[in-house]
Amino acid sequence: MAGITDSPFRLLCRRHGAAMVYTEMLSAEGLDRCHGKTWRMAAFREEERPVALQLFGSRPEAFAGAVKRCGELDPDCFDLNFGCPAPKVVRGGGGSILLRDPKAVASIAEAAVRAADRPVLAKIRSGWEIGSENAVEVARVLEGCGVAAIAVHGRTRAQMFSGSADWSVIARVKQSVSVPVIGNGDVRSAGDAARMVGQTGCDLVMVGRAAQGAPWIFSEINGALGGGKRGPLSGRPDWPQRAAVLGEHLRLMVEAKGEARGVLEMRKHMGWYVKALPGAARLRQELMKAETVTQVTEMLEEFGRSAERFPPPPPA
Ligand SMILES: Cc1cc2nc3c(=O)[nH]c(=O)nc-3n(C[C@H](O)[C@H](O)[C@H](O)COP(=O)(O)O)c2cc1C
């Protein structure tokens, strides 16, 4: 997720049971031209593996060039973004607008698969808008191009992130292709993940927003599905456990980006960690102003003294 799944957060998700992580979407043009900031965003730590490097763009040549250049970074696989609904990306001919043109999808996928010496995955939405859902057609095209797995987000581009995801499209794609299908959209608990697998037959479950401020969700899901790795926490974390994960995340951020930027970028994550906690409105406001690790630690300790009165949040 752009602006969210940087290296520290990916590492944390892996430690808490995620089977695989994806980079933020990265511009194929930027990587092909060795643009400094894009290149830095493509970096990852060994401990994150398996990691998929996700590319967005519109020109097949740029995808091929990016894939070749990124071989040097040695990601475990590449992922092609055919789902981003952001106006800026769509205006540039990338992300979900490509769903309207399966031939263009094929040109990009063929170019990337040909250039890559490792698996190439793809991520799609159900279609551009209600009435033109063509996920099955696009998935078949992708499979024909040699894509190794397909993630399906059950929303159209027109829906952006609103309404609810339609999992039936994931089931239809699963029935139509033989490569692994990764179900995505609105998995907010281990129960949701089990229901998605039950209803769609998908091979893997992809979790986006529900991992924000709750990376232990992957371990919970692995427990419910009876596979994968369990993280260090069992069950829903109470406040001290939650604060410990927040602290671990903060340390990783500061290690990767330095204290000033690390704490600044941690603010939104800290907001998510404390969002659902009773009595945490003031803590949240304070965390949004924090500038140093010491300040954050003091704020958490102060809240911890009062939080002892509160029971842990209910199970999912
Ligand atoms: C802030 C934000 C950034 C996102 N960035 C990306 C991205 O870079 N690449 C991508 O494939 N999907 C991206 N997504 C979409 C998610 O991966 C996912 O498909 C969507 O949120 C639905 O799944 P969820 O309900 O589990 O969050 C983003 C979503 C959000 C909210």
The ligand as a Gaussian input file, in Angstrom:
#p B3LYP/6-31G(d) Opt

LIG

0 1
 C       -3.722000       4.110000       1.310000
 C       -3.804000       2.933000       0.389000
 C       -2.768000       2.688000      -0.487000
 C       -2.821000       1.593000      -1.344000
 N       -1.780000       1.368000      -2.184000
 C       -1.783000       0.259000      -2.976000
 C       -0.664000      -0.060000      -3.785000
 O        0.339000       0.653000      -3.805000
 N       -0.728000      -1.191000      -4.531000
 C       -1.823000      -2.014000      -4.522000
 O       -1.834000      -3.040000      -5.192000
 N       -2.890000      -1.728000      -3.766000
 C       -2.895000      -0.623000      -2.986000
 N       -3.975000      -0.358000      -2.202000
 C       -5.138000      -1.272000      -2.220000
 C       -4.993000      -2.390000      -1.213000
 O       -3.863000      -3.174000      -1.515000
 C       -6.222000      -3.296000      -1.223000
 O       -6.390000      -3.819000      -2.506000
 C       -7.500000      -2.576000      -0.813000
 O       -7.285000      -1.678000       0.249000
 C       -8.582000      -3.588000      -0.413000
 O       -8.108000      -4.487000       0.568000
 P       -8.342000      -4.268000       2.159000
 O       -9.830000      -4.170000       2.369000
 O       -7.736000      -5.472000       2.801000
 O       -7.666000      -2.981000       2.533000
 C       -3.951000       0.737000      -1.343000
 C       -4.980000       0.987000      -0.444000
 C       -4.933000       2.063000       0.414000
 C       -6.078000       2.316000       1.347000

